[in-house]
Amino acid sequence: MDLTHELRQRHSMKLVFEHSIPITNQYVVEVKESKGVIMLIPDSFLALASNGGNPELGPIAVIRMPMLKVSNFKVLKESQLMRDKLAEQSRALLYERQNAFRESEVRNYFQRVMSQGIRRPDTTFWVYHL
């Protein structure tokens, strides 16, 4: 379901909408003041712009979508920056965890080799490389 509307220039239709619909248009005013759904008559300028200039496509339902304020964009940007920072910290923690795991494996290998060497002194030591 497409709930948003964007006027685009369409060359294939009878009417070409090159300009935006004025904010003083009666249907725009009605939609702005409304809290719910508004049904447009098929031959209104807003309905024609929505259905490509063909009034036979049926009724058009419109709703008011609140615009984001500049402060909302600041919050979104700060949220994105925080998300990026947390992702970077998560990657760093994962890297350190993998390093700790490798170090633990090396230590355990060394301890096994030393334990075997103490029990059997003639055993050759093998070096473990990561």
N, C-alpha and C positions, 0 to 999 in steps of 0.2 A: 504494500500500500504506500503510495507516494503522498506524504503529508506536507511537502514543501513545494514552493513554486518559484521558478526563476524565469524571467522573461528573456528569451533569446530571439535573435533575428532569424526568421524562418523564411526561406525563399520559396518553398513549395506551397505555401498557403496563400489564400486570397489577400489577406491583410499582412503587412510587414510591420512588426512592432519594433521600431528603432529607439523609442524613448520609453522611459519608465512611466508608470501610471502615477498621476499626481496624488499627493497625500490628501488633497481636498476632494477626491473622487468619493461620491456618496457611499460606494461599497467598501472602499478602503477605510473610510471613517467608521462605518458600521462594524467592520471586522476588528478595527483597533479598539472599539468600545466594548466589544463582545467578550464574554468569558467562555463561550461554547462554539458550536458549529453554526456557520451561516450557509444557507443554500442560495446560490446566485441564480438569477434568471439567465437562460442560455445566451441571450443576445446582449448582455451587458459587456462593457469593454474589458473588464477583469476576467469574465468567463471566456470571452473570445480569445483573450491572450493566453488563457490557461489551456484551452482545448485546440489551439492551432488555428483559430479563425473559423472553425466549423461548429455552428450552433446545434447541429443535428447529433452530435456525439453524446448529448444527454446533460443532465444537471451537474453542476459543479458545487462541491462542498469545500468551504475554506475554514481555517482556524487561525487564530492569532498566535504567533510564535514570539515569545519575548526575546528582545535583543540583548546580547551580552554587553555589559558596561565595561569601561576601561578597567575598572577595579577587578572585574571578573577575569580579564585577560592577565592581570598581574598575578592573581591567585593561581591561574592555570600555569603561567610561566614558572612561578615559584614551586608549584607542585611538580612540574616536569623536572626542574633542577634538582629537587629533593629526590625524586625517583631515580634520576641519573646518578646522583651521589650514592644512594643506597645500592644501586646495581654495581657501581665501582667497588664499594666496600665489600659487597658480597663476593665479587670476583677475587679480590685480594685475600679474603678469608678462606675461600676455597683453595687458592694457590698455596697459602700457608698450611692448610690442613693436609694437602697432598704432600708437601715437603715434610711435614711432621711424620706422616705415614711412612714415607720412604726412609727417613732417618730411623724410625722404629724398626723397619725391616732390616736395615743394615746392622743396627745394634743387636737384634736377635740373631742374625746370621753369625756375627762376630762371636757372640756368647756361645752359640752351638759349636763353632769351630774350636774355640778355646776349651770348652768342656771336653770335647772329643780329644783334643791334644793333651789335656791333662791326664785323661784316662789311658790313652795310648800314646806315649811319648814319641814313638817312631812315625806317627802320622804326619803327612805333609800338610802345611797350611795352604788353603786356597784363598785367593783374594777375590772379593765380590765387588764388582763395579756396577754402578747405576747407569 
